[in-house]
Structures are given as C-alpha cells and as structure tokens.
Amino acid sequence: MKKTIKKQVTNCESCVFYDYDEDYEGYVCTMNLDQDELGRFLSGQTFSCPYYRFYDEYKSVHKQI
C-alpha cells in the first residue's frame, strides 16, 4: 500500500505576509526569502510556501474581548 502525501497549496492572498506596498503600488510578499527559495518559487517548482500562515483578521478581535 502506497502512502499518499498531500501537499498544501498556498494562496498568497490569505497569507499574513502578503501586504500592500505603496512603492510598488501592489501586493507583495514581505517574507525575506533567500535567493534559492525565491528562484524555486518564481520558476513554479515549489507549490507550497514553507512560511505560509493563514491571516485571520478576527483572531485579534477575539483577543481583545
């Protein structure tokens, strides 16, 4: 029996590190990737980001209550 490993496909738009940059007038990843990681990501070899964290805007509200 083969063990199937399911890769997590990430959506940058729901990531904590995906922010609007006024200088570039667009959304960018604010995580500092090294040259190898950036190359793999831009070439499409990596489908899941190791730094991906889901941004839950309501999580901070729950802490305030």
C-alpha positions as CSV (number, residue, x, y, z in Angstrom):
1,M,0.0,0.0,0.0
2,K,1.4,3.4,-1.0
3,K,1.3,6.3,1.4
4,T,0.0,9.4,-0.3
5,I,1.4,12.7,0.8
6,K,-0.8,15.7,0.3
7,K,1.0,18.9,-0.4
8,Q,-0.6,22.1,0.9
9,V,-1.2,24.6,-2.0
10,T,-1.0,28.1,-0.6
11,N,-2.9,31.1,-1.6
12,C,-0.8,34.2,-1.1
13,E,-3.8,36.5,-0.8
14,S,-4.8,34.8,2.5
15,C,-1.2,34.9,4.0
16,V,-0.1,37.0,6.9
17,F,3.0,38.1,4.9
18,Y,1.1,39.4,1.8
19,D,0.8,43.2,2.2
20,Y,0.2,46.2,0.0
21,D,3.4,48.1,-0.9
22,E,2.8,51.7,-1.8
23,D,6.2,52.0,-3.6
24,Y,5.3,49.1,-6.0
25,E,1.6,50.0,-6.0
26,G,0.7,46.4,-5.5
27,Y,0.7,43.5,-3.1
28,V,4.0,41.8,-2.3
29,C,5.3,39.1,0.0
30,T,7.0,40.7,2.9
31,M,8.8,37.5,4.0
32,N,12.6,37.7,3.3
33,L,13.2,34.7,1.0
34,D,16.8,33.7,0.2
35,Q,17.9,33.5,-3.4
36,D,17.3,29.8,-3.8
37,E,13.8,29.9,-2.3
38,L,12.9,32.8,-4.4
39,G,14.2,31.1,-7.6
40,R,12.2,27.9,-6.9
41,F,9.0,29.9,-6.1
42,L,9.2,32.1,-9.2
43,S,10.0,29.2,-11.5
44,G,7.0,27.3,-10.3
45,Q,9.0,24.4,-8.8
46,T,7.5,25.0,-5.3
47,F,3.8,24.9,-4.9
48,S,3.6,25.3,-1.2
49,C,5.3,28.1,0.7
50,P,7.1,27.0,4.0
51,Y,6.3,30.4,5.5
52,Y,2.6,30.5,4.7
53,R,0.4,31.4,7.7
54,F,-3.3,32.0,7.3
55,Y,-4.3,35.5,8.2
56,D,-7.4,35.6,10.3
57,E,-8.5,39.2,10.9
58,Y,-10.9,38.1,13.5
59,K,-8.3,36.4,15.7
60,S,-7.1,39.8,17.0
61,V,-10.6,40.8,17.8
62,H,-11.1,37.6,19.9
63,K,-8.0,38.5,22.0
64,Q,-9.4,42.0,22.7
65,I,-12.6,40.6,24.2
